[in-house]
Amino acid sequence: MRAFWSGNIEWGMLAIPVKLYTASKDAAAKFHRLHKACSQRITTVNRCPKCAVDVEWKDIVSGTEIAPGEYAVFEKDELKGLKEGGEKSVVQVIHTTAVDGLTPNLFDTTYWIGSAAKRAKAYCLLRDVLTETRAVAIGSVTLRTRPRLCMIGAQAGLLTLTTLHYEEEIVDAKELVPPDLPATDKERALVVQIVESQKQPFDPSEHTDEYAKRLAEAVAEKVDEGEVVEGGGAPEKKGKEAAGAGVLNLEELLARMAKGAGAKGKAVKDAKEASAKDAAAKKKRCAEGAAESKAKAKGKGKVEDARRAS
């Protein structure tokens, strides 16, 4: 696994060298926008509707709307200066708190924290203490370009870093709170009974992404039927034999999609090769037919010339 960030967790006089890794991913197939006529990917063009010209990146500035049609404009360097809120390679711990004191609407994205030291004594000590005390550390970190509030916790033998929303980012939903209505003891006891009877430990492996699974099956079906295009034309059904039937295994496809390979795996490659060979064969037959027709026409012309001469 490749880290996307490396630095230190700084806690008073303690500095723990660490690396950050992504802890989640979207298992569903990724889609690109294609031109229906030729299957080429659509590019994004930065165009000014007033000047009717395409704008280069160097001529683009950032503006935040302060009133309808009025913007406060910033150059790239101005925004860069505002984003620098601390050292880019440091997770600065501010304080610790009980994990029960954090509500789900504060959580943004979670990352694995791996040790970057050969001897991970300090890393393991911090992990074990946070686990035993059921505490988390609140800190700040600059990821990519923006300073973020974050939480350091322990899970599955590792430290984790979860970016948090600031208070001003939380939407106030007090207006959604319904008025309290009294319930009878019998009604309350019935609901308690239902809740208690359905209690069981949460096991993520028991829950699957049904959308991703159905999508993978749909992709597999299109590959199996030869509905694969490469840079031109509408999907052309080649039949199971031409598409390489039998080479596609749904479980393998799901695994490849989970790894980010999606439909670019072996089955699609085989289907494309079969489609390319079929297209080449058709092109060859067309060329041979055209040559034969040309030869016949040439022979017919010679006969007509001979008739005129006689």
C-alpha positions, 0 to 999 in steps of 0.5 A: 500500500502506498502512502500519500502523506508522511510526517510526524505526530507531535505531542508535546515533546514527543514526535512519532514518525508516521505515514497516512494511507487511504482507509476506504474506497468506492467499489462500484465501477467508475464511469467516464463521459463518452461521445455516443457517436465515436466512444471518445472521452469528453474533455472539459473546456474552460470557456468564457461565455461572454468573450466566447473564447477558451480560457487557459489555466494561467488566465483563470482566477478564483472568485467568491460571490458576495452579492448576485453578480459581484465577486471578491477575486483572488489570485492563486498566490493569495489563496496559497498564502491563506491555506498555509496554516501550519507545517505540512508534515506535522499532525499537531495534537491539541488535547485528548477527549473521550471518544463518546463525546464526538457525534457522527456529523463531525466525522469527514474522512478516515485514514490509516496511520502507519508507522514510519520508524523502524522501531515503532515503540512510541507508535504502539505505546500511543495506540495501546494507551488510546485503546485502554483509556477509550480516548482520542486525540484532537489535533490539526493537520494540513492535508494536500493544501488545506489545514484541517481539524482531525481526530487520532484514534486506535482501531484494528491494531493501528492508529487512525486519523479522521478529519473533522468538520469545524463547528461552522460547517455543521448545519443547524437542524434544530427546526427539524426536531419534532415536538415531544409527544407522550407515549404510554408505558405499554408503547415504550415497552413494546419498542424496547422489546423490538430493539433488544430482540434485534441487537447483535454485534455489527459485522461489516462482512455481512453487508455488501454493496448490492449496487456495485454487485449489480453493476459488476454483473451488468458490465460482465454481461456486456463483455460476455455479449461482446458489447465493447467499443474502442474509440468509435461507433456504437456497441456491436454485438459479436456473439459469445464466441467472438467475445471470448466466452468462458474467459470471464469470471464474475468473482474475478471481475468483482475483485479487479473492480475493487482494486480499481481495475474495473472493466480494464482487466483481462476479459475486456482486453480479450474482448477488444482483441477479438473485436479488433481481429474481426474488424481487421478480417472484415476490412480485408474482405472489403479490400479484396471485394473492391479489388475484384470489382475493380478488376472485373470493371477493367476487364469489361472495359477492354471488351467494350473497347475491342467491340468498338474497334471491330 
